[in-house]
Amino acid sequence: MPFFYNEDMSDLVEIRDNIKIGVAGNRDLMADLFIPPGNENKRPAIVIVHGGGWREGDEKQLRGYGILLAREGFVCICTSYRLSTEAPWPAQIQDVNCAIRYMKANSENLSLDPNRIGITGNSAGGHLSLMAGLKNYDKSFDGEGGNNHIDSDVKAVCAIYPPARIVKYDNSDPIIDAYKMLMGDAGQEEYDKASPLLQIKSDFPPTMLIHGSSDSVVRLEDSTDLYQKLRQENIHAELHIFSEEDHAFDSAKGYGRSVAELQNLFFKKYL
């Protein structure tokens, strides 16, 4: 969902639209960059991943977060990825990991610290952000999008109303079942490997989860179960529940700013 912000807030932030950051299958992988004001070096950075059920949306969706967080001193990139209508899993996480590598490969030009990169995303983007936090995962998740000599590790993760488990339903229609559209003909093992709740181990980075208590698209239990898993693994974790709010509540004026402030506090602590 679009994020509400005032256009004049961008005056102090340098915005570089439509930057090619890699190759996604048979097309270019595009993103928008948001450079903070000032001339500081070794700044922290955040990769921002859009939602849309893995089958819609683009890098423009969350540019409000890019502007707000860049104003706080973070170099931000809002990235695209191949949608499930273009390619099945793991194309999506391959493209997100490519965006992380792009930031590290261009750290000097962007005046950022390659060891201080975090990731955040909404809904499907939250799922992909969690998957990007995994270490020692299936190496096919790296893809071949570019800068493959560099790792795609991140230092902190913020996931906003994320699907924590990719569920395999029998005889479902992929037009309705976003999980099936994402996974294609994959078996249960692949579904499990794409489920953050089942893959997180003690080496997972600090994580913040944000969810509306009345979410009708992604159950609140996805975040509460995930939070319990993080705590069991002794991972630094935060869970913020917005009472009686539905999916994509942060698209409403005021709520997006509240979420951005939580992100600002969290990433300044852990990056």
Solvent accessible surface area in square Angstrom, and as a share of the most:
residue,aa,sasa,rsa
1,M,129,0.57
2,P,88,0.55
3,F,13,0.05
4,F,112,0.46
5,Y,47,0.18
6,N,78,0.40
7,E,127,0.57
8,D,98,0.51
9,M,26,0.11
10,S,23,0.15
11,D,113,0.58
12,L,114,0.57
13,V,10,0.06
14,E,87,0.39
15,I,53,0.27
16,R,84,0.31
17,D,62,0.32
18,N,92,0.47
19,I,47,0.24
20,K,109,0.46
21,I,7,0.04
22,G,9,0.08
23,V,69,0.40
24,A,1,0.00
25,G,45,0.43
26,N,164,0.84
27,R,86,0.32
28,D,64,0.33
29,L,0,0.00
30,M,55,0.24
31,A,0,0.00
32,D,0,0.00
33,L,2,0.01
34,F,0,0.00
35,I,12,0.06
36,P,6,0.04
37,P,60,0.38
38,G,56,0.53
39,N,147,0.75
40,E,119,0.53
41,N,113,0.58
42,K,123,0.52
43,R,15,0.05
44,P,21,0.13
45,A,0,0.00
46,I,0,0.00
47,V,0,0.00
48,I,2,0.01
49,V,0,0.00
50,H,4,0.02
51,G,3,0.03
52,G,22,0.21
53,G,24,0.23
54,W,5,0.02
55,R,64,0.23
56,E,109,0.49
57,G,33,0.32
58,D,66,0.34
59,E,19,0.09
60,K,74,0.31
61,Q,31,0.14
62,L,4,0.02
63,R,47,0.17
64,G,1,0.01
65,Y,1,0.00
66,G,0,0.00
67,I,1,0.01
68,L,22,0.11
69,L,1,0.01
70,A,0,0.00
71,R,103,0.38
72,E,74,0.33
73,G,25,0.24
74,F,1,0.01
75,V,0,0.00
76,C,0,0.00
77,I,0,0.00
78,C,3,0.02
79,T,1,0.00
80,S,9,0.06
81,Y,2,0.01
82,R,35,0.13
83,L,31,0.15
84,S,9,0.06
85,T,92,0.53
86,E,87,0.39
87,A,18,0.14
88,P,78,0.49
89,W,21,0.08
90,P,37,0.23
91,A,5,0.04
92,Q,0,0.00
93,I,0,0.00
94,Q,36,0.16
95,D,3,0.01
96,V,0,0.00
97,N,1,0.00
98,C,1,0.01
99,A,0,0.00
100,I,0,0.00
101,R,3,0.01
102,Y,29,0.11
103,M,0,0.00
104,K,27,0.11
105,A,43,0.33
106,N,37,0.19
107,S,18,0.11
108,E,158,0.71
109,N,121,0.62
110,L,6,0.03
111,S,29,0.19
112,L,4,0.02
113,D,23,0.12
114,P,35,0.22
115,N,117,0.60
116,R,71,0.26
117,I,2,0.01
118,G,0,0.00
119,I,0,0.00
120,T,1,0.01
121,G,0,0.00
122,N,8,0.04
123,S,13,0.09
124,A,1,0.01
125,G,0,0.00
126,G,0,0.00
127,H,0,0.00
128,L,0,0.00
129,S,0,0.00
130,L,0,0.00
131,M,1,0.00
132,A,2,0.02
133,G,2,0.02
134,L,12,0.06
135,K,69,0.29
136,N,134,0.69
137,Y,37,0.14
138,D,45,0.24
139,K,139,0.59
140,S,57,0.37
141,F,7,0.03
142,D,36,0.19
143,G,12,0.11
144,E,156,0.70
145,G,12,0.12
146,G,24,0.23
147,N,46,0.24
148,N,67,0.34
149,H,154,0.69
150,I,41,0.21
151,D,81,0.42
152,S,8,0.05
153,D,62,0.32
154,V,9,0.05
155,K,90,0.38
156,A,0,0.00
157,V,0,0.00
158,C,0,0.00
159,A,0,0.00
160,I,0,0.00
161,Y,5,0.02
162,P,0,0.00
163,P,5,0.03
164,A,0,0.00
165,R,108,0.39
166,I,2,0.01
167,V,54,0.31
168,K,81,0.34
169,Y,119,0.45
170,D,121,0.63
171,N,152,0.78
172,S,27,0.17
173,D,66,0.34
174,P,52,0.33
175,I,131,0.66
176,I,141,0.71
177,D,15,0.08
178,A,24,0.18
179,Y,41,0.16
180,K,63,0.27
181,M,50,0.23
182,L,0,0.00
183,M,6,0.03
184,G,30,0.29
185,D,154,0.80
186,A,22,0.17
187,G,38,0.36
188,Q,89,0.39
189,E,124,0.56
190,E,63,0.28
191,Y,5,0.02
192,D,39,0.20
193,K,55,0.23
194,A,0,0.00
195,S,0,0.00
196,P,0,0.00
197,L,34,0.17
198,L,70,0.35
199,Q,45,0.20
200,I,2,0.01
201,K,126,0.53
202,S,80,0.51
203,D,63,0.33
204,F,10,0.04
205,P,8,0.05
206,P,26,0.16
207,T,0,0.00
208,M,1,0.00
209,L,0,0.00
210,I,0,0.00
211,H,0,0.00
212,G,0,0.00
213,S,44,0.28
214,S,57,0.37
215,D,16,0.08
216,S,91,0.59
217,V,105,0.60
218,V,11,0.07
219,R,145,0.53
220,L,38,0.19
221,E,82,0.37
222,D,12,0.06
223,S,0,0.00
224,T,33,0.19
225,D,55,0.29
226,L,0,0.00
227,Y,65,0.25
228,Q,105,0.47
229,K,49,0.21
230,L,0,0.00
231,R,114,0.42
232,Q,135,0.60
233,E,47,0.21
234,N,132,0.68
235,I,7,0.04
236,H,116,0.52
237,A,20,0.16
238,E,52,0.23
239,L,47,0.23
240,H,53,0.24
241,I,79,0.40
242,F,38,0.16
243,S,84,0.54
244,E,142,0.64
245,E,38,0.17
246,D,66,0.34
247,H,38,0.17
248,A,11,0.08
249,F,11,0.05
250,D,5,0.02
251,S,24,0.16
252,A,48,0.37
253,K,155,0.66
254,G,36,0.35
255,Y,79,0.30
256,G,2,0.02
257,R,84,0.31
258,S,51,0.33
259,V,0,0.00
260,A,7,0.05
261,E,83,0.37
262,L,38,0.19
263,Q,0,0.00
264,N,11,0.05
265,L,109,0.54
266,F,4,0.01
267,F,0,0.00
268,K,110,0.46
269,K,140,0.59
270,Y,41,0.15
271,L,18,0.09
